[in-house]
Every structure is written in structure tokens, then in C-alpha cells.
Amino acid sequence: MATSLQRKIDILKNVAIAQKVHLTEGFEDYVPHMYLDVSGQVTVGIGHGILSAAAACLLPFKAVAGKAATADEITKEYQTIQGHRSAQREKAKTAKHFQAMTALVLEEAEIYKLAQRDIEAHERILRPKFAEYDKYPAGVQEVLLDMVFSMGINKLINGYPKFVTAVRKKDWKTAAENCGRRQVQRSRNLAVETRLRNAAVGSGDLAVVR
């Protein structure tokens, strides 16, 4: 279940990271059990892709009763969910559809810590591509994180050249005009555009908290 920003701050002990996790949760949702995203990737938490059963076994899944899950239990559940990939690609189901197929969950604190690690990993990828990333307004950092989260760094760099060039020049207005993505919902695009326009008028140094 999604929580307030303050709850994330209490868990993560870092306001800036908590804000980024809060934003990502608003777009990716909060799902404690394994499910398939629209591309057919096994996923958990706040949009965390699980690339293999071995990777799933590295996560601290628990049975609903709170007992730590065994590697065999995690592997079996991963394989069960993964077995629906073809059907998911033909006609996407929501995360809730997969809940009845699962018995294992990640606890709240683990989900937010996992999201923090994902965000930090994305930032390590972004910094070499955007040399002044750490000097960008908080809202612009959130935009880049969301775009990488939704499409990956290669598609961002190669598929959105006008946007990338504008960001590197700190031309937030032009970036706002070229940030639209066809594969995400309109509200998500609008939130990204709004952050860039805020930056363009000088208010982007304040992260927008929803």
C-alpha cells in the first residue's frame, strides 16, 4: 500500500531520496508481490524488474504469515508468474491480476530500500550522460529518473535527442516541449512536463511533492 512522503522519510532517513521514491511510486505503483509489467517482465515493489529466479532469491521475500521464504519457494513463485509472459504481452493484465497466484511478499521497508537502490543505480547511469546532473534542479533530476525508469538510458539518449540536448544546455523550456513519451499515460507525461516548466521559470529547485 502506498504511503505518505513522511513515512518514506522515516524509513529511508534521507529527504531527497524519499522524495524521489515518492514520485516514482506515484507512477509505478506499490506492489508487494511478484507480477508481470506490460512488457512481460517479472516485477515487484516499485517497478523493480526481476531478471531471473536467482535474482528473485536475493530479495527478502516472506510468506504472508511473516516467515522468511526459502529459495525453492521464491523460485517456484517466480516461475509461476513468468509462465504468463506470452499472455501478458498479448493482453496486459494489472498487477492485481497476479496477486491470487502469489503467496510471498516484500515488507514495506524492504520495498522502499529497494526503490532507493534502484534510484541510486539509475543516477550512477545518468551522471556520465549529464555531466551537471547533481547541479540540476530537483524537479529536473526527478524527470530524468522517471524517463530512465520508464524506458532505459539507451532509448532516452538515442530516441530523444532534442530533449537530451536541451537538458544538457539547461534549456528547460525546450526540454519540456520534447519530453512526451507514447508508452506512458498522459498524466505521467504531464507531471514531467510540469516539472520542466517549473524549472524554466526558476522554481524547479523545489521538488514538487504530490
C-alpha positions as CSV (number, residue, x, y, z in Angstrom):
1,M,0.0,0.0,0.0
2,A,1.4,3.4,-1.0
3,T,2.3,5.7,2.0
4,S,2.9,9.3,2.7
5,L,6.2,11.1,1.9
6,Q,6.8,11.4,5.7
7,R,6.6,7.7,6.1
8,K,9.3,7.2,3.4
9,I,11.5,9.8,5.1
10,D,11.1,7.9,8.4
11,I,12.3,4.7,6.8
12,L,15.0,6.0,4.4
13,K,16.4,8.8,6.7
14,N,17.1,10.9,3.5
15,V,14.6,13.6,2.4
16,A,15.9,13.9,-1.1
17,I,15.9,10.2,-1.8
18,A,12.5,9.8,-0.1
19,Q,11.0,12.5,-2.4
20,K,12.4,10.6,-5.5
21,V,11.0,7.3,-4.2
22,H,7.6,9.1,-3.5
23,L,7.5,10.4,-7.1
24,T,8.4,7.0,-8.6
25,E,5.8,5.3,-6.5
26,G,3.2,7.6,-7.9
27,F,3.9,6.4,-11.4
28,E,5.0,2.8,-10.9
29,D,2.6,1.9,-8.0
30,Y,3.4,-0.1,-4.9
31,V,3.1,-3.9,-5.3
32,P,4.5,-6.2,-2.6
33,H,4.1,-9.4,-4.6
34,M,5.6,-10.6,-7.9
35,Y,3.7,-9.7,-11.1
36,L,4.3,-9.0,-14.8
37,D,4.6,-5.5,-16.1
38,V,3.2,-4.6,-19.5
39,S,6.3,-5.9,-21.3
40,G,6.1,-9.3,-19.5
41,Q,9.0,-8.6,-17.1
42,V,8.6,-10.1,-13.6
43,T,8.4,-7.2,-11.3
44,V,7.9,-6.3,-7.6
45,G,7.8,-3.4,-5.3
46,I,8.0,0.0,-7.1
47,G,8.7,-1.1,-10.6
48,H,11.7,-3.3,-9.7
49,G,12.4,-5.7,-12.6
50,I,13.5,-9.2,-11.5
51,L,15.6,-10.6,-14.3
52,S,15.9,-14.2,-13.1
53,A,14.8,-16.6,-10.4
54,A,18.3,-16.3,-9.0
55,A,17.8,-12.5,-8.7
56,A,14.5,-13.1,-7.0
57,C,16.2,-15.3,-4.4
58,L,18.4,-12.4,-3.4
59,L,15.3,-10.5,-2.3
60,P,14.0,-10.9,1.3
61,F,10.6,-12.4,0.4
62,K,8.4,-13.6,3.2
63,A,5.3,-15.7,3.4
64,V,2.1,-13.7,4.3
65,A,2.5,-15.0,7.9
66,G,5.9,-13.3,8.1
67,K,8.2,-16.4,7.8
68,A,11.2,-15.9,5.5
69,A,10.6,-17.7,2.2
70,T,13.0,-20.4,1.0
71,A,14.9,-20.3,-2.2
72,D,12.7,-23.1,-3.6
73,E,9.5,-21.2,-2.7
74,I,10.8,-18.0,-4.3
75,T,12.0,-19.8,-7.4
76,K,8.6,-21.7,-7.8
77,E,6.6,-18.5,-7.5
78,Y,8.9,-16.6,-9.9
79,Q,8.5,-19.4,-12.5
80,T,4.7,-19.4,-12.0
81,I,4.5,-15.7,-12.7
82,Q,6.9,-15.8,-15.6
83,G,4.9,-18.6,-17.2
84,H,2.2,-16.0,-18.1
85,R,4.6,-13.8,-20.1
86,S,3.1,-14.7,-23.5
87,A,-0.4,-13.9,-22.4
88,Q,0.7,-10.7,-20.8
89,R,2.3,-9.5,-24.0
90,E,-0.8,-10.3,-26.0
91,K,-3.2,-8.6,-23.5
92,A,-1.7,-6.9,-20.5
93,K,-3.2,-7.5,-17.0
94,T,-2.8,-5.3,-14.0
95,A,-0.6,-6.2,-11.1
96,K,-3.7,-7.2,-9.0
97,H,-4.4,-9.9,-11.5
98,F,-1.3,-11.8,-10.3
99,Q,-2.0,-11.5,-6.6
100,A,-4.0,-14.7,-6.4
101,M,-1.0,-16.6,-7.9
102,T,1.3,-15.5,-5.2
103,A,2.0,-16.3,-1.5
104,L,5.2,-14.3,-1.0
105,V,5.6,-10.6,-0.3
106,L,8.3,-8.0,0.4
107,E,7.7,-5.9,3.5
108,E,7.2,-2.1,3.3
109,A,10.7,-1.1,4.5
110,E,12.3,-3.5,2.1
111,I,10.3,-2.2,-0.8
112,Y,11.4,1.4,-0.1
113,K,15.0,0.4,0.4
114,L,14.9,-1.5,-2.9
115,A,13.5,1.6,-4.6
116,Q,16.3,3.7,-3.1
117,R,18.9,1.3,-4.5
118,D,17.2,1.4,-7.9
119,I,17.2,5.2,-8.0
120,E,20.8,5.3,-6.9
121,A,21.7,2.9,-9.7
122,H,19.9,5.0,-12.2
123,E,21.7,8.1,-11.0
124,R,25.0,6.4,-11.5
125,I,24.0,5.8,-15.1
126,L,22.7,9.3,-15.6
127,R,25.7,11.2,-14.3
128,P,28.1,10.2,-17.1
129,K,25.5,11.2,-19.7
130,F,24.6,14.5,-18.0
131,A,27.8,15.9,-16.5
132,E,25.9,18.5,-14.4
133,Y,23.2,16.2,-13.2
134,D,23.9,17.0,-9.5
135,K,23.5,20.7,-10.2
136,Y,20.2,20.4,-11.9
137,P,17.0,21.5,-10.0
138,A,15.5,18.7,-8.0
139,G,12.5,18.6,-10.3
140,V,14.7,18.0,-13.4
141,Q,16.5,15.2,-11.6
142,E,13.1,13.6,-11.0
143,V,12.2,14.0,-14.7
144,L,15.4,12.2,-15.8
145,L,14.9,9.4,-13.2
146,D,11.4,8.9,-14.4
147,M,12.3,8.8,-18.0
148,V,15.2,6.3,-17.4
149,F,12.8,4.2,-15.2
150,S,10.2,4.0,-18.0
151,M,12.5,3.4,-21.0
152,G,16.1,2.8,-20.0
153,I,19.1,5.0,-20.7
154,N,19.8,3.9,-24.3
155,K,16.3,4.7,-25.5
156,L,16.4,8.0,-23.7
157,I,19.7,9.1,-25.2
158,N,19.1,7.7,-28.7
159,G,15.4,8.2,-29.0
160,Y,15.0,11.7,-27.6
161,P,17.9,13.7,-29.0
162,K,16.2,17.1,-28.8
163,F,15.2,16.5,-25.2
164,V,18.7,15.3,-24.2
165,T,20.4,18.3,-25.9
166,A,18.1,20.7,-24.2
167,V,18.7,19.2,-20.8
168,R,22.5,19.4,-21.3
169,K,22.1,23.1,-22.2
170,K,19.8,23.6,-19.2
171,D,17.1,24.8,-21.7
172,W,14.2,23.5,-19.6
173,K,11.6,25.1,-21.8
174,T,12.8,23.2,-24.9
175,A,13.1,20.0,-22.8
176,A,9.5,20.4,-21.7
177,E,8.4,20.6,-25.3
178,N,10.3,17.4,-26.2
179,C,9.7,15.1,-23.2
180,G,6.5,13.3,-24.3
181,R,6.5,9.5,-24.3
182,R,4.0,7.4,-26.2
183,Q,4.4,4.4,-23.9
184,V,3.2,6.1,-20.7
185,Q,0.0,7.5,-19.5
186,R,-0.9,11.2,-20.2
187,S,-0.8,12.1,-16.5
188,R,2.8,10.9,-16.2
189,N,3.9,12.9,-19.2
190,L,2.1,16.0,-17.9
191,A,3.8,15.6,-14.5
192,V,7.2,15.5,-16.2
193,E,6.4,18.5,-18.4
194,T,5.2,20.5,-15.4
195,R,8.5,19.9,-13.6
196,L,10.5,21.1,-16.6
197,R,8.3,24.2,-17.0
198,N,8.7,24.9,-13.3
199,A,12.4,24.8,-13.8
200,A,12.1,27.1,-16.8
201,V,10.5,29.8,-14.6
202,G,13.1,29.4,-11.8
203,S,11.0,27.3,-9.4
204,G,12.5,23.9,-10.4
205,D,14.9,24.0,-7.5
206,L,12.0,23.0,-5.3
207,A,11.0,19.4,-5.8
208,V,7.3,19.0,-6.5
209,V,5.7,16.8,-3.9
210,R,2.3,15.3,-4.7
